[in-house]
């Protein structure tokens, strides 16, 4: 298996594919940044839960997907904004809204990983990792 050059894009793609295939959970190699993104997705209600488990020396991040009452997906779009080839940074005043406030941005800031709304409230900018709706 080749090394992943963009672990956040890998996380988003695995979640997107898992939702399309109606899986209950998706597994991936763990990292601190991925765990923080999963924590925000859980806090905002896009996934039901996540868990980090150790299998041998490797840590595995297991994300439990969430669906509505009729089996429809809670996540409609999951899009990478800042990529290794084109980083996207915003100031505290320029943090964009997703779907007029219905979705969320996930930013990595000097104060840690947070949603766009929390970054605006805290008055910090940073790198826009992805947008979720």
C-alpha positions in Angstrom: 0.0 0.0 0.0 1.4 3.4 -1.0 1.9 6.2 1.6 -1.0 8.7 1.7 0.2 12.2 0.7 -2.9 13.9 2.1 -4.3 12.2 5.2 -7.2 14.6 5.6 -8.4 14.0 2.0 -8.1 10.3 2.8 -10.2 10.6 5.9 -12.9 12.6 4.0 -12.9 10.2 1.1 -13.3 7.1 3.4 -16.2 8.8 5.2 -17.8 9.8 1.8 -17.4 6.3 0.4 -18.7 4.7 3.6 -21.8 6.9 3.6 -22.5 6.1 -0.1 -22.1 2.4 0.6 -24.4 2.6 3.7 -21.7 1.3 6.0 -22.1 1.6 9.8 -18.4 2.5 10.3 -15.2 3.2 8.5 -11.7 2.4 9.7 -8.5 4.3 8.8 -5.0 4.9 10.2 -5.1 7.3 13.1 -3.4 10.7 13.7 -4.0 13.5 16.1 -5.3 15.8 13.4 -7.7 13.1 12.1 -9.0 12.5 15.7 -9.6 16.2 16.1 -11.6 16.4 12.8 -13.6 13.3 13.9 -14.3 15.0 17.3 -15.7 18.0 15.5 -17.8 15.9 13.2 -19.2 14.1 16.3 -19.8 17.4 18.2 -21.6 18.9 15.3 -23.8 15.7 14.8 -22.5 14.5 11.4 -21.2 11.2 12.8 -22.5 9.2 15.7 -19.2 8.4 17.4 -15.5 7.6 16.9 -13.0 5.4 18.6 -9.2 5.0 18.5 -8.0 1.5 19.0 -4.6 -0.1 18.8 -4.0 -3.1 16.5 -0.4 -4.1 17.1 1.8 -1.0 16.8 -0.7 0.9 14.6 -3.5 3.0 15.9 -6.8 2.7 14.0 -9.4 5.5 14.0 -12.9 4.0 13.7 -15.6 6.5 12.7 -19.3 5.4 13.2 -21.5 7.0 10.5 -24.9 8.5 11.3 -28.1 8.2 9.2 -31.5 9.8 9.5 -34.8 8.0 10.5 -35.5 6.9 6.9 -31.9 5.8 6.3 -30.8 9.0 4.5 -27.3 10.3 5.1 -26.7 13.2 7.5 -23.7 14.3 5.5 -24.6 15.6 2.0 -21.3 17.2 1.1 -17.8 16.6 2.5 -15.3 18.7 0.6 -11.5 19.3 1.0 -10.7 23.0 0.8 -7.0 23.4 1.5 -4.9 20.8 -0.3 -1.1 20.2 -0.2 -0.8 21.9 -3.6 -3.0 24.9 -2.7 -3.3 25.9 0.9 -6.2 28.1 1.8 -5.7 30.5 4.8 -8.3 32.9 6.1 -8.2 35.7 8.7 -10.6 35.8 11.6 -13.0 38.2 9.6 -12.9 36.2 6.4 -14.0 32.8 7.7 -16.6 31.8 5.1 -20.0 30.4 5.9 -21.1 27.0 4.4 -24.6 26.9 2.9 -25.5 30.2 4.6 -24.7 28.8 8.0 -26.3 25.4 7.6 -23.0 23.6 7.2 -19.6 23.9 8.9 -16.0 24.7 8.1 -13.2 22.9 9.9 -10.2 25.1 10.5 -6.8 24.4 12.0 -5.8 27.5 14.0 -3.1 28.5 16.4 -5.6 27.5 19.2 -6.2 24.1 17.7 -8.7 22.5 15.3 -12.1 24.2 15.5 -15.2 25.0 13.4 -15.5 28.2 11.4 -18.1 29.5 13.8 -15.9 28.9 16.9 -12.9 30.5 15.1 -15.0 33.6 14.3 -16.1 33.8 17.9 -12.5 33.4 19.2 -11.2 36.0 16.7 -8.7 33.6 15.1 -8.1 32.6 11.5 -6.2 29.7 10.1 -6.1 27.0 7.4 -9.5 25.9 6.1 -9.3 22.1 6.1 -12.7 21.2 4.8 -16.4 22.1 4.6 -19.2 19.8 5.7 -22.9 20.1 5.0 
